[in-house]
Amino acid sequence: MKRGLLGLIMGTSLTFAVMATALPADAKYGGGGQVSYGDPTPAPVTPVPPSSSPSGGIRSGSDTTANEGGCHFYAGPGGFGQHCYHPGSTSTGHILTVGEILAGDPLPVCWDTALTPDELTTDRLTNTATYTWFSRQCLTGIGPSPAYTIGPDGPSITHAIIALPAGSTPPTLTTNQQHLVGLYAAGRGDYPAVIAIPNNSGVARVNQQVAFHGAPAATPVETVGGTAMQARVTHLTIHPLGSGNTATTDCTGAGASTSLTDTPTITAPGTVCWYQFHTSSVDQPDQKFPMTVTATWEVRYTTNPNQPWNNWTTLGTNIHTTNTTNQKVTQIQTIVIN
């Protein structure tokens, strides 16, 4: 399971599961979204200066959700994942109620956990002298005491990345509240940065056709119990000379592999990202072209992981990530003999 929690969607408020009154507009990151029962109103969040925003790519697309087999599935530009709820029980088989699990403690609303050093590194975030990054989780879908009525879609836990003033004492969970929250199983996946690589061992030369492919072409499979989710690249668009240039090439999937003898007239149209450079990159910063690579992702899920990918249920199909690949292009060396 990927530990990074960040969805790189700037200036919007989205949630990783079901939430109606969502996190405040200044909570920076998240994904997913659906009206649910008994939504909480999280505490205010201090806005973060734009200069603190992470870098490393641009994302776009729509959020979609589905419920099946006691699980909630979501997919969007901020990531994808699933939440499944399994009621607690005693050794005698008695199904514990929410009230019995809490044993007098209040129903948890939202709680914050400081991001670990690994999570900060993965999400490209940095704590400063004025604010600290946290993962905020909120429990939704359970009504208030004493009935604790379960909503029609069941309970869910939402996630968002927030920044709180340095030295803040964020809300935490009691032991009983941790027991309640621990009855949830969750999977979380994210889209890796796709880079373009020439098929012929990374070499690109002037006036030669170069076939590019994108890597990676798929995310790891995220599993929770008997469910699974995965995202795969369905289309690749490359601007070989950079985002400010109109030169482009595109192909289906992440681009087909080619041999050294293949050419654009031999390979099937649209299956390979071919491009011919007319100048070297010697005059570019670091002597490399800042190629932009836009990958279109498709997210699917299944309650039967033994089924082939084509039988999985499609959840999100129009999610895009854009990243930069620095590509060196050299002149063909020639020898002049008099």
N, C-alpha and C positions, 0 to 999 in steps of 0.2 A: 504494500500500500504506500503510495507516495506521501511523504511527510509534509511537503510544501502545501500550504493552505491557500495560497494567494490566487485570486482571479484577477487578471490585469485589465480591469474595466474601470477607467478613471471617471470620477465625477458622477457616479450613479450609485444607487443603493439596491442591491440584489441580495437574495439569500440563497443558501445552499440547499434548503429544503422548503417546507411549506411555511409561509408567513404572510399574514394579511397586512398588519400594521408595520411590517418590515423594520429594519434597523434605520436609525436616523439618516438623513441625506448626507451627513458628513461621515458616516461609517463608510470606509473607502472601498471595500472589496467584497465580492460574493458571487453566487450563481444560483439559478433555480427560481421558483416562485409560484405560489398557488394559495388561494384563500383557504384558511383552515379554521378550526374551532378553537375558541379560547386563547387567541393570540395575546402575548404579553406586550407591554410597552416598555422597551428597554430604556435604561438610564441614558441621559444625554452623553454624547461623545464629543470631545474637543476636536475641532477641525485640524487637519494636518497641513502644513505649508506645502504648496505644490513642489517645492524643491526637494521634498522628501519622498516624492513618488518614485517607485521603482522603475527601472529601465529594462530593456531586453526584449521588446516586441510590442506589437499592436494586435488587439483582438476585436472581433466584431461578430454579430450574429444574434439569434433569438434564443430565449429560454423555453424549454419544453419539459413537461413532467408527465408521469404515468404512475398508476397504482396497480399492483398485481401481486397476488400471493402473499398478502400481508406486508408488502414492501413498497416503498415510495422511491421511484427512480427520477432523476433529474439530469438535464444536460443543458449547457449554455456556454458562452464564451469564458466564464469563470471556472469551468471545469465540469466534471460529471461524477455521479456516484449514486449510492442507494442507501436507504435506511430501512432496517427491518426490526420489528418489535416482537419480543418473546416474553409473555407474562411470567412473573416469578411464581414459584411454588415451594411448598414445604416438603420435607422428606416423606410425609404421608400422602402427598399428591394434592393437598389443598392449594387452590390458586389464590395467591395473595392479591388483595385489593390495593389500590394506590394508597388509601388511608392506612392500611396495615403495614405497608412498606415504610411509609413516612413516620409512623408511630409518634404522631404529635408534632413533627417538624413541618414547617410550611412547605407548600408546593414550590419547588424551585422555578424561578422565572428565567433569569439570565445569570451567567457566571463567566468570569474571565480567567484565562490562563496565559501567563507570559510565554511568548514564543521562545523556544529553545535556540541555542546558537546555530544548530543545524537548520532549523526552520527559518531563521533569519537569513542564513546564507542562501538557502534554496529559493526563498521569496525575494531575495535581493533587497532586504530592508536593513536599516541600521537604527539602533536606539541612540538617542541624543541626550544632552543634558536637560532638555525641556520636555521630552515625551518618550514613552516606552510603548512598544508594539505588543498587543495581546491578541489571542484568539477568543472571541466572544461567542458563546453558545447559549441558545435560548430554547427552552422546552415549550412546545406548542401542542395543541390538540387535546388537552385535558382541562376540564372545567374546574371551577374553584371548589374549595372545601364547603360543606362536608361530603357532597355527592361525588366529586371528582369524576364527572361524566366524561367518558371517552368520546371524542368527536367522530364523525362518520369515516374519516380517512385514517383514524388512529393517531397516536402520538408521534411526533417527529422532533428532531433536534436540528435547529438551524445554526449556521456558522457564518461568521464574518471576521475580517481582520480589522482591528481598530487601533487607534493610538490614544493613550491616556497621559495626562500630565505626569511627569516624572515624580516619583514618590507617592503616587495614588495607592490607596488600599482597595483593590477591586473586590467585588462579591465572590465568595467561594461557596463550596457545598459542604453540608454536614455529612456524617457517615451514612445516615439513612437516605439522604438525597443522592449521594453517590451510588447507593444500591439501586435506587429507582432508575437513575440515568444509565447504570451499567446493564440494564435489561435491553438496551438497544445495541444492535450490531450495525456498523456503518462501513461503507467502502467509499474511497475518494480517489478519483483519478484526475490527471491534468494533462494538457497537451504540451509535449516537449517542443523546443525550438527546432524547426525543420531547416536544415541547411542544404544547399545545392552542391553536389559533388560531380565533377566530370567522370564519366564512366571509365575513361582510359587513365586510371591511376592518378587522377587529380591534375593532369597536364592540360593546359589550354594554350594554343598557339594561334597567331594571327593568320587569317585567311584559311583556316581549317575548320570544318564542321565539328562542333563539340556537342556531345550528348550528355545532358545532365540528368541526375536522379536525385530525389529528395530522401533524406535520412534524418530520423527514423520514419518509417512508413506506417507505424501503428504504435499504440500505447500498450503497456502491459495489461493483461486481463485482470480486472478488479473483481474479486469474488467475496460474497458474504453468504454463508450458509449454502443454500442450493441455487443462488443467483449469480450471474456474472455480467460484467459490462466491459466494453472495449470501444475505443475510437480508432478509426483508420482513415488515412489520407485518400480522398477520392479524386482530387484534382490539384495540379500544381501550376502556378503562374510565376514566372521568373522575369525580372527586369535586369538583364545581365550588366548594364552600364550604370545601374542605380535608379532610385525611385524618381529622380527628376528627368529621366530620359524615357522617350517613348518606345525604345527598342524593347521587345518582349518575346517570350516563347512560353508555350503552355502545353500540358499533356495530361492524360487521364491517370488516375492513381498517383503514385509517386514517381512515375516515369519508368519505362521498361529498361531492362539491361540490354546492352548492345555489345557487339564484338568490334575489333579494330577494323574489320572490313565492311561494316555496316555504313550506310549513307541514308540521308533523308528519303531518297527515292526507293530504297529497299525496305525500310521499316514501315509498318502500318501507320497511316496518317493519324496523328493525334496521340500516339502511344509513347512517343519519345520527345523530350524537351531538347530539340536541336537549336543551336545558335552558332553563327560564324562571327568572330571578332575581326574588325578591320583595322584596329590599332592596338598596340600593346598598352599595358597598364603602367609603363615606366614613369609617366607624368602624374599618376594618381597619388593621393596620400598613401604612404607605405608601399607605393608601387603596386597597388591592388585596386580592382574595381569593387565598389560597395554594392554588390548584387543584392536586390531585395527578393525574397522568396515568400510567396503567399500560398499557404496550404489550406485547402478546404477539407474539413473533417466531417465524418459521419459517425454518430454514436449509436450503438445498438445494445440491447440487453436481452437476457433470457432467464427463465426460471428452470431451464434444463441445459446446463453447460455442456452436456454431451452432444447437443445438436450442432451441426455445422453452422458457420457464421451466416450463411445465406438464409437460414431458418430463424435467426434471431430477430427480435422486434426492433424496427428502426425508431429511434427517439429524436435525434437531432441530425439535420442534414445540411445546414447552411451556416456552419461555424468556421470562421477564418482566423488564422494566425499569420502574422507577417514578421519576418526576421531578416537580418542582414548577413550575407556571406561574403567575406573578402576574397576575391579571386584574382590570382596573378595570371597575366597573359603575356607570353613572351614571343619574340620574333623567331621565325624559323632561321636557324643558323645556316649560312651558305658559305661555300669556299670558292673564291674566284681564282682560276688558274690561267695565267697568261701564256 
